[in-house]
């Protein structure tokens, strides 16, 4: 009887461990697989497609390719920052300049998946944006800051002549509970004109 109880308890613990492991891996695996599908949609976009959805039921599409060469990271940026879009990749914050265009563009993403690399970014690191027309704009990280999402933020106005990109994610990176009020912002300024 005791041996049977030990076997049942062991099986329950093993099943629980497998369940917890699968749950923990689900989001990172989903994010990685989505980037593969998003790269395919991006290739179609570069070939002249417009609003190419990475899968038939997607409510978003690729708008740019983000490269962080010093972190050896390349990500497809999606239209919008809804919770569903951010599950698959970083998103362009509507109301800011389109990524790689004149003005200040803001790109947001999760701290525990795609934009986890921001924990290691430093002033002087490179940022590159490729637009849907294939042209690239290069930036350098000028500063990092922490902001409170409960307060109003302001970016330079469209006519200010400033060109840059702000990458934003939740902060702190090692927070146990997601969704706190603090945000980590990486401010990068344009260093070259567009190139193919």
N, C-alpha and C positions, 0 to 999 in steps of 0.2 A: 504494500500500500504506500509506504513512504517513498520507495523508488519510483512508483508511478507519479506521485505528487511532484517529485523533483523533476521528472521528465516533462510533465505538463508545465510546471513553473518555468523551466528552461526554455521550452518552446514559446511560451507567452512572452518571456523576456526577449528572446531572439526576434520574434515577430515585431515586438514593440521597437526594438533597436533598428530593424530594417525599415519600419515605417518612419521613424524619426530621421534616419539617414536619407531616405527618399524625399521626405518633405524638405529637408535642408538643402538638398541638391536641386530640387525642382526649379527654383527661380534662376539660379546661375546657369543651369543647363538650358532652360527655355531662352534665356537672354543670349547665350552663345549660338544656339540653333537659329534663332531669329536673325542674328547678324549675318549668317550665311544666306538666308533668303533675302535679306535686305540688300546685301551686296549684289545679288542677281538683279533685283529690281533697280538698283543704282546703275548697273551696267546698261540696262534697257533705257533708263532715263538719259544717260550720257549719249546713247545712240539716237536720241530725239524724242523719246517717249515723254508724256506729260502725266503727272500724278499717277505713276505706275505703282499699283498696290502690290505688296510683296506676297500676299495670299488673298484669295477672293473675298473674304469677309473682313479684311483689314479696313479700319477707319482712318488710316494715315498712310503716308507715302514718303519716300526719301526726298529730302530737299538739298542735302549737301553731304560731303564726306569730310569728317574731322580727323586730322592726323595730329598726334602728339609724338613727334619723332624721338624726343628724349625719354619717353616712357614706352617706346616701341608699341604704340597703340594706334589703331585705325578703327573708326566707328562711323556708321551711317547715321546721319541726323534726320529725324522724322519731323513731319509737319505737326506742330502742336505739342503741348505738354500735359495732355490728359493722363490720368493714372494708367489707362490701358496702353497708350502709346509708350510711356516711359518704361513699361514692363519689357519692351522689346529693344529699346535704344534711347539715346539722348534725344531731346526734342527742341525745336526752335520755338522760342517764346514769341507768340504773335504780338504785334504792336511794336516790335523792335525791328531793326533793319534785317533784311534777308541775309543769311550767312554768306560772307564773302563779298557783300555789296558795300557801297558807301554808307557810312553811319556806324552806329554801335548795335551789334547783334548780340542777343542773349541766348545761350544754349543751356538747358537744364537736364539733369539726369540723376539717377539714384546713386547714393554713396556706397552702396554695398554690391553694385554690379558694374555697369559701364563706366561711371565716373569715380570709381574707387581709386583710380590712378591719380586723381588730383591730390591725394594725401602726400604724394611724393614730388609734386611739381614745385619748381623754384623760379625765382626771378631770373630772367634771361633764357628760360626754356622756350623752345619753339612750338608754335601752333600753326597749323596750316588748314585752310578751308578750300575745298574744291566745290565749285558751283555746278549747277546742272548743265551749263554750257561748256564745261570742261576746264574753264579757267580757274587758276589757283591764286589765293592771296595768302601771303605769309605774315605772321605776327610774332611778337616776342612778349613773353610775360613781363609785365611792368610792376605788378603788385598783386598781393592777395589781401583779402579782408573778410571779416565775419559780419554778417548783417542779421537783423531780427526780422523774420517774415511778418511779424505783427505790425511793423512800421512801414510807412510808405518809402519806397526807393525811387530815385530819379536817375535817369541816364541823360547824357548830353542830348540836346534837341537835334533834330534831323539836319538843321542848317548850321550846326556848330563847326562843321568841317572835320570833326574827329572821326577816325576810322578805327574800329576795334571790335573785339569779341570778349564777352564776359561769359565764363563757364561757371555754372552754379549747381551746387548739390547740398544736401543736408549736412549738418555738422552737429556734434563731433563725429568723426568717421567711425569710432568704436562704440557709439551709443548702443545701449542694449535695446531701448525702445525706439522704433523708427518714427519719423514724423514730428520731431521736436521743432521749436520755433527758429532755431539758428540755421543760417545758411553760410556756406563757404563759397566765396567768390574769387575767381581768378580773372584778373584784368589784363588783357593782352592788347597791344597796339600794333597797327599795321606797319610793316617795315619795307615792303616792296609793292610795286604795282602788280596788277594781275598778270599772270603768265599762263601759258598752255602747258 
